[in-house]
Amino acid sequence: MSLHDRSLHELTIAEQLQALAAKKFSSEELTLHYLARIEKYDAQLNSYITITPELAIEAARAADAARATGTAGALAGIPLAQKDIFCTLGVRTSCASKMLDNFISPYNATVVEKFNAAGAVCLGKTNMDEFAMGSSNESSFYGPVKNPWNTDCVPGGSSGGSAAAVAAQLCAAATGTDTGGSIRQPAALCGITGLKPTYGRVSRYGMIAFASSLDQGGPMARSAEDCALLMNVMAGFDERDSTSVQRAVPDYTSVLNNSLEGLRIGLPKEYFNSGTDSGLTPEIERAVQTSIKELENLGATIKEISLPHTELAVPCYYVIAPAECSSNLSRFDGVRYGYRCTDPKDLFDLYSRSRDEGFGEEVKRRILVGTYALSAGFVDAYYRKAQQVRRLIQQDFVAAFNEVDVIAGPTTPSPAFKLGEKSSDPVTMYLEDIYTIAVNLAGLPAISLPTGFADNKPVGLQLIGNYFAEDKLLNVGHRFQQVTDWHRRTPALHKSGTGVRAA
């Protein structure tokens, strides 16, 4: 199918860059095309919190001017969306919370700076679980995001708005953050590609903190090739982030077509146990096993491995993450910025009512759990013990990577579930991240790739790599996507009669 036979939004970023360079269309035309799609379709999805049409058109014109003078950046003219956890100068940065509904950021996050410098166009800020706490995007102050494949279902979380917007082709790509699976899980449920980089690979400066030892920003796009293009811009050392790693950034696109001959793929026996307490459905397991056979056909060898402490990942995470969350979110006190209660009687009333009224139920639940875990007499029994278990989980991966190059398995135990189905049972909701959480505890990179459907809803294949092996994961993902077309499948959308929500 030629360019003339395809709509602009059907093109990958790589194809859009080629077409922009060949002057098939301008960045302004491409940007207006996406803004029109947002206006037409987003009311049924609620994937955006804030749309910035004036800023987007201004950036698109600047990209066109740079291209005309031969000074265009690596992503000049490509319309992207930023998860509303990244600070954006002069634009509301809400973290999908009432607490920050009135917060206009006075600076840009490093990730935003990097995309701006590369000439990318920001269409707006995407919806998410409040302060990135959730697996369904139902905890947002602005209402739940709906899955474009089935609007009765969740898109996953916390980066559900980014995943839904990319899947519905309301942007060419989007940023996400991943604390326990928040890029990979919604990528799987929405049928797109999402990469969680190694901890420290992408700067966290200006990315509002949830759990500082776990949070990591990354790209969400249609394909592994597009994620590689985004990583070329996002990755790199930042002296403003004390957890950033000073390590050279490779050209992630240069290895995409490397052969998979001899690649050793490990299958953890703990990940393939449908019908047990893990909740893995037979349909998901079949789809993943089929994709592994595709990788085997490309030259990879398969080996069963063990990650014996897998079952401890969820309880370990739900001590560490809430503990760090309770510390990080103590800054939202109604004094300096953000929501403030009306007519406080005294300082204690200001603190307590501002926090009670400003935070949603899931955020308050995690703050309470974390504060308890860090309280006098309990820190050794809970937080320190969880950190010891975390080391065991990390050692499992270190041992596994002595035997294999990549670890493969499901991204999620089941496909997208109905809105409201699990919101009354937090533990059941937490188990949605059973295959993703250990990666964050160990600080490893991992990618989710579309790999079929179960009950007419997308399924994700997760590939886990060794430290700083994002290039290998993108290589495997790209070769897989050269022989499959799951990443090119798109949901059917229906027109909705609402206007764009302006910044």
Kinemage of the C-alpha trace (Angstrom):
@kinemage 1
@onewidth
@group {chain A} dominant
@subgroup {mainchain}
@vectorlist {calphas} color= white
{ca met a 1} P 0.000 0.000 0.000
{ca ser a 2} L 1.476 3.361 -1.019
{ca leu a 3} L 1.564 6.562 0.981
{ca his a 4} L -1.287 7.955 -1.118
{ca asp a 5} L -3.476 5.007 -0.094
{ca arg a 6} L -2.938 5.555 3.634
{ca ser a 7} L -4.107 8.200 6.066
{ca leu a 8} L -1.402 10.197 7.799
{ca his a 9} L -2.177 8.647 11.183
{ca glu a 10} L -1.651 5.132 9.801
{ca leu a 11} L 2.020 5.852 9.156
{ca thr a 12} L 4.632 4.908 11.732
{ca ile a 13} L 6.996 7.594 13.007
{ca ala a 14} L 9.727 6.239 10.733
{ca glu a 15} L 7.367 6.560 7.743
{ca gln a 16} L 6.212 10.035 8.803
{ca leu a 17} L 9.820 11.234 9.048
{ca gln a 18} L 10.543 9.926 5.543
{ca ala a 19} L 7.441 11.617 4.165
{ca leu a 20} L 8.216 14.923 5.911
{ca ala a 21} L 11.761 14.853 4.509
{ca ala a 22} L 10.351 14.170 1.029
{ca lys a 23} L 7.838 17.047 1.458
{ca lys a 24} L 4.845 14.769 0.954
{ca phe a 25} L 3.121 16.856 3.635
{ca ser a 26} L 4.155 19.418 6.254
{ca ser a 27} L 4.353 19.077 10.006
{ca glu a 28} L 1.575 21.636 10.292
{ca glu a 29} L -0.677 19.463 8.117
{ca leu a 30} L 0.230 16.381 10.158
{ca thr a 31} L -0.422 18.196 13.436
{ca leu a 32} L -3.782 19.558 12.294
{ca his a 33} L -4.702 16.037 11.182
{ca tyr a 34} L -4.078 14.645 14.669
{ca leu a 35} L -5.849 17.559 16.374
{ca ala a 36} L -8.897 16.890 14.194
{ca arg a 37} L -8.840 13.220 15.195
{ca ile a 38} L -8.645 14.161 18.870
{ca glu a 39} L -11.611 16.508 18.469
{ca lys a 40} L -13.576 13.835 16.645
{ca tyr a 41} L -12.845 10.796 18.790
{ca asp a 42} L -11.392 11.532 22.212
{ca ala a 43} L -14.638 12.220 24.060
{ca gln a 44} L -15.423 8.506 23.913
{ca leu a 45} L -11.959 7.587 25.256
{ca asn a 46} L -10.999 10.444 27.632
{ca ser a 47} L -7.354 9.789 26.823
{ca tyr a 48} L -6.275 13.439 27.142
{ca ile a 49} L -6.529 15.744 30.152
{ca thr a 50} L -5.243 18.863 28.386
{ca ile a 51} L -4.992 19.592 24.660
{ca thr a 52} L -2.601 22.344 23.524
{ca pro a 53} L -3.598 23.133 19.914
{ca glu a 54} L -2.050 26.617 19.734
{ca leu a 55} L 1.282 25.447 21.135
{ca ala a 56} L 1.214 22.394 18.864
{ca ile a 57} L 0.635 24.402 15.698
{ca glu a 58} L 3.354 26.862 16.714
{ca ala a 59} L 5.803 23.983 17.256
{ca ala a 60} L 4.798 22.385 13.951
{ca arg a 61} L 5.476 25.614 12.046
{ca ala a 62} L 8.862 25.889 13.769
{ca ala a 63} L 9.636 22.297 12.728
{ca asp a 64} L 8.695 23.065 9.126
{ca ala a 65} L 10.930 26.141 9.173
{ca ala a 66} L 13.843 24.144 10.615
{ca arg a 67} L 13.398 21.461 7.979
{ca ala a 68} L 13.430 24.121 5.254
{ca thr a 69} L 16.762 25.465 6.501
{ca gly a 70} L 18.342 22.046 7.058
{ca thr a 71} L 18.434 22.384 10.854
{ca ala a 72} L 15.661 19.916 11.713
{ca gly a 73} L 16.039 17.762 14.821
{ca ala a 74} L 15.715 13.979 14.935
{ca leu a 75} L 11.932 14.061 15.485
{ca ala a 76} L 11.146 17.357 13.773
{ca gly a 77} L 7.434 17.700 13.172
{ca ile a 78} L 6.301 14.440 14.810
{ca pro a 79} L 3.151 14.981 16.952
{ca leu a 80} L 3.523 13.323 20.368
{ca ala a 81} L 1.676 13.396 23.682
{ca gln a 82} L 3.192 13.701 27.151
{ca lys a 83} L 1.870 11.733 30.104
{ca asp a 84} L 0.531 14.290 32.569
{ca ile a 85} L 3.223 13.364 35.083
{ca phe a 86} L 5.952 15.221 33.146
{ca cys a 87} L 6.241 18.919 33.984
{ca thr a 88} L 5.597 21.138 30.958
{ca leu a 89} L 6.426 24.846 31.071
{ca gly a 90} L 3.302 27.019 31.136
{ca val a 91} L 0.929 24.061 30.837
{ca arg a 92} L -1.084 22.356 33.562
{ca thr a 93} L 0.679 19.322 35.006
{ca ser a 94} L -1.928 17.584 37.140
{ca cys a 95} L -0.822 13.975 37.680
{ca ala a 96} L -4.569 13.338 37.173
{ca ser a 97} L -5.185 14.586 40.717
{ca lys a 98} L -7.440 17.226 42.219
{ca met a 99} L -4.350 18.097 44.295
{ca leu a 100} L -2.591 19.491 41.193
{ca asp a 101} L -5.594 20.508 39.094
{ca asn a 102} L -4.511 24.162 39.305
{ca phe a 103} L -0.746 23.596 38.955
{ca ile a 104} L 0.897 25.270 35.962
{ca ser a 105} L 4.478 24.056 35.762
{ca pro a 106} L 7.187 26.760 35.767
{ca tyr a 107} L 9.705 24.488 34.020
{ca asn a 108} L 10.064 21.538 31.657
{ca ala a 109} L 10.993 18.013 32.640
{ca thr a 110} L 14.240 16.823 31.039
{ca val a 111} L 12.283 14.396 28.850
{ca val a 112} L 10.099 17.261 27.596
{ca glu a 113} L 13.205 19.404 26.992
{ca lys a 114} L 14.787 16.633 24.951
{ca phe a 115} L 11.719 16.165 22.754
{ca asn a 116} L 11.394 19.914 22.254
{ca ala a 117} L 15.057 20.121 21.247
{ca ala a 118} L 14.508 17.285 18.752
{ca gly a 119} L 11.678 19.273 17.135
{ca ala a 120} L 8.789 17.068 18.267
{ca val a 121} L 5.315 18.595 18.536
{ca cys a 122} L 3.427 18.213 21.824
{ca leu a 123} L -0.311 17.788 21.224
{ca gly a 124} L -1.179 17.745 24.920
{ca lys a 125} L -1.075 15.854 28.218
{ca thr a 126} L -2.555 12.373 28.577
{ca asn a 127} L -4.793 10.993 31.299
{ca met a 128} L -3.429 8.549 33.869
{ca asp a 129} L -4.103 6.955 37.232
{ca glu a 130} L -3.780 9.579 39.949
{ca phe a 131} L -0.091 10.057 40.786
{ca ala a 132} L 0.545 6.929 38.660
{ca met a 133} L -1.087 4.709 41.292
{ca gly a 134} L -3.248 2.133 39.570
{ca ser a 135} L -3.517 -0.592 36.963
{ca ser a 136} L -6.722 0.460 35.216
{ca asn a 137} L -6.711 4.270 34.797
{ca glu a 138} L -9.877 4.462 36.877
{ca ser a 139} L -8.364 6.515 39.721
{ca ser a 140} L -8.002 9.706 37.664
{ca phe a 141} L -9.682 12.848 39.014
{ca tyr a 142} L -10.744 13.504 35.402
{ca gly a 143} L -12.566 10.216 34.994
{ca pro a 144} L -11.492 6.832 33.640
{ca val a 145} L -9.860 6.299 30.270
{ca lys a 146} L -11.632 3.779 28.049
{ca asn a 147} L -9.965 1.126 25.952
{ca pro a 148} L -10.331 1.934 22.222
{ca trp a 149} L -10.716 -1.782 21.407
{ca asn a 150} L -13.716 -2.041 23.724
{ca thr a 151} L -14.929 1.088 25.483
{ca asp a 152} L -16.576 -0.997 28.215
{ca cys a 153} L -13.086 -2.049 29.285
{ca val a 154} L -10.110 -0.398 30.976
{ca pro a 155} L -6.972 0.512 28.997
{ca gly a 156} L -4.653 -0.501 31.833
{ca gly a 157} L -2.642 1.865 33.975
{ca ser a 158} L -1.161 4.008 35.071
{ca ser a 159} L -0.215 5.219 31.558
{ca gly a 160} L -3.652 4.340 30.210
{ca gly a 161} L -4.238 7.672 28.502
{ca ser a 162} L -0.977 7.413 26.572
{ca ala a 163} L -1.728 3.810 25.570
{ca ala a 164} L -5.279 4.591 24.453
{ca ala a 165} L -4.195 7.689 22.507
{ca val a 166} L -1.487 5.756 20.636
{ca ala a 167} L -3.785 2.782 19.950
{ca ala a 168} L -6.553 5.085 18.678
{ca gln a 169} L -3.987 6.997 16.601
{ca leu a 170} L -4.674 10.291 18.356
{ca cys a 171} L -0.899 10.904 18.432
{ca ala a 172} L 2.079 9.318 16.730
{ca ala a 173} L 3.510 8.203 20.077
{ca ala a 174} L 3.443 9.149 23.742
{ca thr a 175} L 5.543 9.105 26.859
{ca gly a 176} L 4.724 6.874 29.795
{ca thr a 177} L 6.164 6.045 33.181
{ca asp a 178} L 6.605 2.612 34.678
{ca thr a 179} L 6.810 2.019 38.451
{ca gly a 180} L 5.445 -1.515 38.513
{ca gly a 181} L 4.302 -2.101 34.933
{ca ser a 182} L 2.619 1.192 34.067
{ca ile a 183} L 4.029 1.335 30.521
{ca arg a 184} L 3.967 -2.374 29.688
{ca gln a 185} L 0.582 -3.344 31.134
{ca pro a 186} L -1.477 -0.656 29.296
{ca ala a 187} L 0.612 -1.253 26.161
{ca ala a 188} L -0.434 -4.909 26.301
{ca leu a 189} L -4.115 -4.166 26.961
{ca cys a 190} L -4.263 -1.588 24.143
{ca gly a 191} L -2.234 -3.519 21.559
{ca ile a 192} L 0.764 -1.183 21.242
{ca thr a 193} L 4.507 -1.385 21.949
{ca gly a 194} L 5.818 -0.030 25.252
{ca leu a 195} L 9.384 -0.018 26.598
{ca lys a 196} L 10.393 0.318 30.248
{ca pro a 197} L 14.108 1.254 30.183
{ca thr a 198} L 16.763 0.307 32.725
{ca tyr a 199} L 16.449 2.351 35.923
{ca gly a 200} L 18.600 5.460 35.446
{ca arg a 201} L 18.613 5.318 31.638
{ca val a 202} L 15.997 8.107 31.233
{ca ser a 203} L 16.073 11.198 33.435
{ca arg a 204} L 13.443 11.511 36.141
{ca tyr a 205} L 13.991 15.261 36.571
{ca gly a 206} L 10.603 16.954 36.268
{ca met a 207} L 8.769 13.628 36.391
{ca ile a 208} L 6.562 13.871 39.482
{ca ala a 209} L 7.681 11.138 41.860
{ca phe a 210} L 5.598 8.186 43.036
{ca ala a 211} L 8.243 5.694 44.230
{ca ser a 212} L 11.690 7.076 43.522
{ca ser a 213} L 13.632 3.800 43.464
{ca leu a 214} L 11.179 2.271 40.971
{ca asp a 215} L 9.898 5.048 38.660
{ca gln a 216} L 11.236 5.160 35.104
{ca gly a 217} L 10.049 7.024 32.014
{ca gly a 218} L 9.849 5.374 28.608
{ca pro a 219} L 8.281 5.425 25.135
{ca met a 220} L 4.903 4.096 23.971
{ca ala a 221} L 4.367 3.741 20.228
{ca arg a 222} L 3.029 1.479 17.504
{ca ser a 223} L 6.266 -0.380 16.845
{ca ala a 224} L 9.649 -1.283 18.280
{ca glu a 225} L 11.276 0.792 15.527
{ca asp a 226} L 9.338 3.858 16.668
{ca cys a 227} L 10.307 3.191 20.298
{ca ala a 228} L 13.956 3.055 19.175
{ca leu a 229} L 13.607 6.474 17.517
{ca leu a 230} L 12.079 7.868 20.725
{ca met a 231} L 14.751 6.289 22.936
{ca asn a 232} L 17.463 7.938 20.841
{ca val a 233} L 16.030 11.233 22.096
{ca met a 234} L 14.865 10.312 25.635
{ca ala a 235} L 17.864 8.411 26.965
{ca gly a 236} L 20.987 9.938 28.463
{ca phe a 237} L 22.681 11.237 31.574
{ca asp a 238} L 21.194 14.213 33.398
{ca glu a 239} L 23.165 15.871 36.189
{ca arg a 240} L 19.899 17.200 37.647
{ca asp a 241} L 18.768 13.630 38.400
{ca ser a 242} L 20.870 11.956 41.090
{ca thr a 243} L 19.719 8.505 39.925
{ca ser a 244} L 20.669 9.108 36.280
{ca val a 245} L 23.424 6.831 34.969
{ca gln a 246} L 26.389 8.379 33.173
{ca arg a 247} L 26.626 5.989 30.253
{ca ala a 248} L 26.852 6.600 26.503
{ca val a 249} L 23.604 6.302 24.555
{ca pro a 250} L 23.820 3.968 21.550
{ca asp a 251} L 21.930 4.491 18.312
{ca tyr a 252} L 19.034 2.195 19.076
{ca thr a 253} L 17.950 2.076 15.429
{ca ser a 254} L 21.329 0.763 14.243
{ca val a 255} L 20.786 -2.738 15.676
{ca leu a 256} L 17.134 -3.260 14.779
{ca asn a 257} L 17.851 -5.632 11.894
{ca asn a 258} L 20.508 -7.738 13.634
{ca ser a 259} L 20.028 -11.483 13.261
{ca leu a 260} L 18.429 -13.423 16.122
{ca glu a 261} L 20.457 -16.521 15.233
{ca gly a 262} L 21.689 -18.053 18.475
{ca leu a 263} L 19.726 -15.709 20.736
{ca arg a 264} L 18.984 -17.539 23.998
{ca ile a 265} L 15.451 -16.948 25.282
{ca gly a 266} L 14.551 -18.052 28.789
{ca leu a 267} L 11.008 -19.046 29.714
{ca pro a 268} L 10.471 -18.861 33.496
{ca lys a 269} L 8.427 -21.848 34.601
{ca glu a 270} L 6.751 -19.537 37.138
{ca tyr a 271} L 5.284 -17.448 34.271
{ca phe a 272} L 3.575 -20.285 32.405
{ca asn a 273} L 1.056 -21.780 34.753
{ca ser a 274} L -2.434 -20.999 33.474
{ca gly a 275} L -5.206 -22.186 35.729
{ca thr a 276} L -3.239 -21.521 38.924
{ca asp a 277} L -3.366 -18.620 41.381
{ca ser a 278} L -1.430 -16.389 38.956
{ca gly a 279} L -4.650 -15.785 37.025
{ca leu a 280} L -2.997 -16.510 33.660
{ca thr a 281} L -5.707 -17.352 31.136
{ca pro a 282} L -5.169 -20.200 28.650
{ca glu a 283} L -5.805 -17.808 25.733
{ca ile a 284} L -2.988 -15.502 26.842
{ca glu a 285} L -0.623 -18.417 27.355
{ca arg a 286} L -1.399 -19.803 23.879
{ca ala a 287} L -0.818 -16.425 22.213
{ca val a 288} L 2.504 -15.981 24.003
{ca gln a 289} L 3.678 -19.507 23.190
{ca thr a 290} L 2.809 -18.920 19.527
{ca ser a 291} L 4.906 -15.742 19.492
{ca ile a 292} L 7.818 -17.598 21.090
{ca lys a 293} L 7.653 -20.109 18.233
{ca glu a 294} L 7.943 -17.171 15.819
{ca leu a 295} L 11.126 -16.088 17.602
{ca glu a 296} L 12.388 -19.657 17.432
{ca asn a 297} L 11.768 -19.628 13.671
{ca leu a 298} L 13.935 -16.494 13.494
{ca gly a 299} L 16.885 -18.405 14.969
{ca ala a 300} L 16.421 -18.079 18.730
{ca thr a 301} L 16.895 -21.038 21.070
{ca ile a 302} L 14.461 -21.628 23.927
{ca lys a 303} L 15.333 -22.728 27.425
{ca glu a 304} L 13.241 -23.173 30.556
{ca ile a 305} L 14.561 -21.210 33.530
{ca ser a 306} L 13.395 -20.463 37.054
{ca leu a 307} L 12.818 -17.191 38.892
{ca pro a 308} L 12.061 -18.786 42.257
{ca his a 309} L 11.095 -15.644 44.162
{ca thr a 310} L 8.470 -14.519 41.625
{ca glu a 311} L 5.574 -15.022 44.023
{ca leu a 312} L 7.158 -12.552 46.473
{ca ala a 313} L 7.298 -9.685 43.963
{ca val a 314} L 3.769 -8.338 44.521
{ca pro a 315} L 3.871 -8.275 48.364
{ca cys a 316} L 7.423 -6.891 48.266
{ca tyr a 317} L 6.410 -4.119 45.864
{ca tyr a 318} L 3.330 -3.159 47.883
{ca val a 319} L 5.505 -2.432 50.886
{ca ile a 320} L 8.296 -0.536 49.098
{ca ala a 321} L 6.198 1.509 46.657
{ca pro a 322} L 3.666 2.807 49.237
{ca ala a 323} L 6.483 3.589 51.684
{ca glu a 324} L 8.253 5.736 49.093
{ca cys a 325} L 4.927 7.215 47.989
{ca ser a 326} L 4.065 8.320 51.542
{ca ser a 327} L 7.411 10.118 51.732
{ca asn a 328} L 7.226 11.718 48.258
{ca leu a 329} L 3.638 12.881 48.579
{ca ser a 330} L 4.199 14.565 51.938
{ca arg a 331} L 5.206 17.667 49.935
{ca phe a 332} L 1.570 18.168 48.888
{ca asp a 333} L 0.414 19.916 52.049
{ca gly a 334} L -1.734 22.820 50.876
{ca val a 335} L 0.959 25.358 51.693
{ca arg a 336} L 3.244 25.906 48.715
{ca tyr a 337} L 1.288 24.894 45.610
{ca gly a 338} L -1.610 22.718 44.573
{ca tyr a 339} L -5.008 22.286 46.184
{ca arg a 340} L -5.742 24.093 49.458
{ca cys a 341} L -8.868 23.623 51.553
{ca thr a 342} L -11.062 26.655 52.257
{ca asp a 343} L -11.055 28.482 55.580
{ca pro a 344} L -8.708 26.255 57.590
{ca lys a 345} L -8.984 26.709 61.357
{ca asp a 346} L -5.298 26.184 61.990
{ca leu a 347} L -2.189 24.660 60.426
{ca phe a 348} L -3.178 21.087 61.309
{ca asp a 349} L -6.619 21.609 59.751
{ca leu a 350} L -4.948 23.054 56.629
{ca tyr a 351} L -2.727 19.994 56.246
{ca ser a 352} L -5.313 17.343 57.042
{ca arg a 353} L -8.244 18.733 55.047
{ca ser a 354} L -6.138 19.754 52.036
{ca arg a 355} L -4.711 16.247 51.793
{ca asp a 356} L -8.016 14.499 52.508
{ca glu a 357} L -9.892 16.566 49.931
{ca gly a 358} L -7.066 16.741 47.379
{ca phe a 359} L -6.115 13.053 47.153
{ca gly a 360} L -8.285 10.249 45.800
{ca glu a 361} L -9.046 6.981 47.581
{ca glu a 362} L -6.267 4.856 46.022
{ca val a 363} L -3.609 7.467 46.738
{ca lys a 364} L -4.762 7.817 50.343
{ca arg a 365} L -4.776 4.023 50.735
{ca arg a 366} L -1.152 3.792 49.605
{ca ile a 367} L -0.042 6.729 51.749
{ca leu a 368} L -1.566 5.062 54.810
{ca val a 369} L 0.008 1.684 54.049
{ca gly a 370} L 3.384 3.298 53.412
{ca thr a 371} L 3.279 5.455 56.510
{ca tyr a 372} L 2.461 2.394 58.612
{ca ala a 373} L 5.329 0.421 57.047
{ca leu a 374} L 7.770 3.213 57.900
{ca ser a 375} L 6.463 3.891 61.411
{ca ala a 376} L 8.484 3.286 64.555
{ca gly a 377} L 8.574 -0.379 65.473
{ca phe a 378} L 7.526 -1.581 62.011
{ca val a 379} L 10.217 -0.325 59.630
{ca asp a 380} L 12.401 -3.396 60.245
{ca ala a 381} L 9.519 -5.849 59.979
{ca tyr a 382} L 8.167 -4.394 56.725
{ca tyr a 383} L 10.301 -1.932 54.742
{ca arg a 384} L 13.723 -3.407 55.520
{ca lys a 385} L 12.463 -6.967 55.042
{ca ala a 386} L 10.936 -5.987 51.701
{ca gln a 387} L 14.282 -4.536 50.604
{ca gln a 388} L 15.969 -7.829 51.505
{ca val a 389} L 13.402 -9.730 49.431
{ca arg a 390} L 13.997 -7.246 46.614
{ca arg a 391} L 17.664 -8.243 46.583
{ca leu a 392} L 16.673 -11.923 46.267
{ca ile a 393} L 14.436 -11.086 43.295
{ca gln a 394} L 17.272 -9.158 41.668
{ca gln a 395} L 19.663 -12.076 42.232
{ca asp a 396} L 17.191 -14.420 40.499
{ca phe a 397} L 17.489 -12.274 37.353
{ca val a 398} L 21.274 -11.991 37.610
{ca ala a 399} L 21.519 -15.803 37.754
{ca ala a 400} L 19.084 -16.177 34.853
{ca phe a 401} L 21.075 -13.830 32.609
{ca asn a 402} L 24.114 -16.023 33.088
{ca glu a 403} L 22.162 -18.645 31.111
{ca val a 404} L 20.042 -16.628 28.649
{ca asp a 405} L 20.059 -13.319 26.760
{ca val a 406} L 16.375 -12.437 27.019
{ca ile a 407} L 13.513 -13.612 29.230
{ca ala a 408} L 10.062 -13.983 27.649
{ca gly a 409} L 6.580 -14.365 29.057
{ca pro a 410} L 3.134 -12.770 29.250
{ca thr a 411} L 2.849 -9.076 30.037
{ca thr a 412} L -0.482 -9.527 31.807
{ca pro a 413} L -2.336 -12.582 33.148
{ca ser a 414} L -5.581 -11.643 31.349
{ca pro a 415} L -6.819 -9.244 28.668
{ca ala a 416} L -8.514 -5.921 29.442
{ca phe a 417} L -11.237 -6.237 32.065
{ca lys a 418} L -14.487 -4.307 32.410
{ca leu a 419} L -14.578 -0.833 33.920
{ca gly a 420} L -15.443 -1.154 37.606
{ca glu a 421} L -14.871 -4.911 37.645
{ca lys a 422} L -11.917 -4.838 40.037
{ca ser a 423} L -12.055 -1.359 41.555
{ca ser a 424} L -13.688 -2.602 44.779
{ca asp a 425} L -10.993 -5.250 45.348
{ca pro a 426} L -7.519 -3.616 45.515
{ca val a 427} L -5.653 -6.921 45.924
{ca thr a 428} L -7.195 -8.376 42.757
{ca met a 429} L -6.278 -5.163 40.950
{ca tyr a 430} L -2.697 -5.336 42.238
{ca leu a 431} L -2.321 -8.874 40.858
{ca glu a 432} L -2.771 -7.494 37.333
{ca asp a 433} L 0.913 -6.517 37.551
{ca ile a 434} L 2.151 -9.934 38.650
{ca tyr a 435} L 4.464 -10.333 35.615
{ca thr a 436} L 5.737 -6.756 35.463
{ca ile a 437} L 6.531 -5.725 39.044
{ca ala a 438} L 9.704 -7.818 39.510
{ca val a 439} L 11.360 -5.975 36.599
{ca asn a 440} L 11.043 -2.659 38.446
{ca leu a 441} L 12.262 -4.142 41.712
{ca ala a 442} L 15.385 -5.338 39.876
{ca gly a 443} L 15.770 -2.139 37.807
{ca leu a 444} L 15.830 -4.053 34.500
{ca pro a 445} L 14.567 -3.038 31.034
{ca ala a 446} L 11.535 -4.763 29.505
{ca ile a 447} L 9.263 -4.324 26.504
{ca ser a 448} L 5.686 -5.336 25.742
{ca leu a 449} L 4.822 -6.241 22.150
{ca pro a 450} L 1.368 -6.878 20.639
{ca thr a 451} L 1.040 -10.607 20.041
{ca gly a 452} L -2.534 -11.475 19.197
{ca phe a 453} L -5.968 -11.323 20.740
{ca ala a 454} L -7.943 -13.069 23.474
{ca asp a 455} L -11.698 -12.535 23.581
{ca asn a 456} L -11.216 -9.928 20.809
{ca lys a 457} L -8.912 -7.908 23.071
{ca pro a 458} L -5.148 -7.376 22.616
{ca val a 459} L -2.501 -9.583 24.227
{ca gly a 460} L 1.058 -8.549 25.074
{ca leu a 461} L 4.338 -10.490 24.949
{ca gln a 462} L 6.860 -9.265 27.523
{ca leu a 463} L 10.590 -9.471 26.855
{ca ile a 464} L 12.959 -8.725 29.742
{ca gly a 465} L 16.602 -7.824 29.140
{ca asn a 466} L 19.767 -7.496 31.158
{ca tyr a 467} L 20.854 -4.064 32.394
{ca phe a 468} L 21.132 -1.483 29.578
{ca ala a 469} L 20.099 -4.095 26.983
{ca glu a 470} L 17.332 -1.927 25.537
{ca asp a 471} L 19.013 -2.248 22.134
{ca lys a 472} L 18.675 -6.048 22.251
{ca leu a 473} L 15.013 -5.857 23.285
{ca leu a 474} L 14.257 -3.418 20.466
{ca asn a 475} L 16.145 -5.647 18.019
{ca val a 476} L 14.115 -8.723 19.031
{ca gly a 477} L 10.895 -6.709 18.989
{ca his a 478} L 11.585 -5.290 15.531
{ca arg a 479} L 12.469 -8.668 14.021
{ca phe a 480} L 9.304 -10.133 15.550
{ca gln a 481} L 7.239 -7.298 14.083
{ca gln a 482} L 8.771 -7.870 10.653
{ca val a 483} L 7.135 -11.309 10.530
{ca thr a 484} L 3.865 -10.434 12.305
{ca asp a 485} L 1.332 -7.656 11.856
{ca trp a 486} L -0.241 -7.447 15.320
{ca his a 487} L 1.316 -3.993 15.830
{ca arg a 488} L -0.457 -2.713 12.709
{ca arg a 489} L -3.932 -3.778 13.871
{ca thr a 490} L -6.070 -0.799 14.894
{ca pro a 491} L -9.424 -0.479 16.678
{ca ala a 492} L -12.542 0.875 14.997
{ca leu a 493} L -13.531 4.294 16.333
{ca his a 494} L -16.862 6.073 16.154
{ca lys a 495} L -17.355 9.801 15.849
{ca ser a 496} L -18.224 11.736 18.999
{ca gly a 497} L -19.597 15.253 18.916
{ca thr a 498} L -17.398 17.185 21.305
{ca gly a 499} L -14.753 19.813 20.978
{ca val a 500} L -11.097 19.887 21.934
{ca arg a 501} L -10.357 20.785 25.548
{ca ala a 502} L -7.887 23.649 25.285
{ca ala a 503} L -4.987 24.359 27.616
